[in-house]
Amino acid sequence: MAERTYTDADLATAVAQSRSWRGVLRHLGLLATSAGAARSVRRRAELLGLDHSHFTGQRRWNEDDLRAAIAGSRTWMQVLDTLGLARGSGTETIRGHALRLGIDTGHLQHPRSRTRTSEPILTPDLENLSRAGPVLAAAWFTLSGHEVAWPLEPCRYDLAVSSRGATWRVQVKTCWKQRADGWHVSLSTSGHPTGGQHRRTVYTAEEVDCFFVITGDLDCYLIPIAVVAGFTGINLSAYADFKVGVVSLNGTGRSNPPDPSPGRP
């Protein structure tokens, strides 16, 4: 085993002044991309009881947790549940870690498909609108001749829409509860889910270029950020000029080709 080139005091200082394990490695003069060095440093830090809860983007499980989760599970979904991860969001990442670590996963099975005993229920439910919103928006832009890309990591916009050499960051919003004075849509968030902040946070022009809004009537609006910057929410009755069409669930519909430019569509 290679002799450590840093002291426990050096490690404590590096952990306290860094925001990630790679930052710790750089602080200690080690290769930041070395997986072996990262494992050694992390094991030593945990042995010393050094607090690294201030690190951003860190995993909440270690190799031993992964080995135990795989050994005690029958499916990859059970592995995710054991590690406290959202289903469907990290299966490939977990499988990649298991492969690199040489963990036997031969006993794990994918969930079996349920035997279909009747025709599937295909009745749209507006309570699912928030989940379907980005997909409907992507289809709308694609049908209008734009190129659509999905961000690889969580960020403040849902879609990157390109056309004629320009790209716009589009945040998709939905509203399925109508008030007496019309449809209201929130244009803010309640902060990072693990950040401990509960105040409403508005979007800025540095984060998004426009909003694609879908109401419970499936009316669609394309509203530039310059028009609503700083607002936590709006009543869509005041933005009729930005309505670009309506989604139809019976195979027909009407539309005006949208242009997500910062100006008026």
LINGI-V240567 format. One record per backbone hydrogen bond with DSSP energy under -1.0 kcal/mol. CO is the residue of the C=O (numbers start at 1). NH is the residue of the N-H. If there is no record, write none. Layout:
BEGIN
CO/NH + CO/NH
END
This chain:
BEGIN
7/11 + 8/12 + 9/13 + 10/14 + 11/15 + 12/16 + 13/17 + 19/56 + 20/24 + 21/25 + 22/26 + 23/27 + 24/28 + 25/30 + 26/29 + 31/34 + 34/38 + 35/39 + 36/40 + 37/41 + 38/42 + 39/43 + 40/44 + 41/45 + 42/46 + 43/47 + 44/48 + 45/50 + 52/55 + 62/66 + 63/67 + 64/68 + 65/69 + 66/70 + 67/71 + 68/72 + 70/73 + 74/109 + 75/79 + 76/80 + 77/81 + 78/82 + 79/83 + 80/85 + 86/89 + 90/94 + 91/95 + 92/96 + 93/97 + 94/98 + 95/99 + 96/100 + 97/101 + 98/103 + 105/108 + 125/128 + 126/129 + 128/132 + 129/133 + 132/136 + 133/137 + 134/138 + 135/139 + 136/140 + 137/141 + 138/142 + 139/143 + 140/144 + 141/146 + 142/145 + 147/162 + 149/160 + 159/170 + 160/149 + 161/168 + 162/147 + 163/166 + 166/163 + 168/161 + 169/209 + 169/210 + 170/158 + 170/159 + 171/212 + 173/214 + 179/182 + 182/179 + 183/236 + 185/234 + 189/201 + 192/195 + 201/189 + 204/207 + 204/208 + 209/225 + 210/171 + 211/223 + 212/173 + 213/221 + 214/175 + 215/218 + 218/247 + 219/215 + 220/244 + 220/245 + 221/213 + 223/211 + 224/227 + 225/229 + 228/231 + 232/187 + 234/185 + 235/238 + 236/239 + 239/242 + 240/243 + 242/222 + 244/256 + 245/220 + 254/246
END
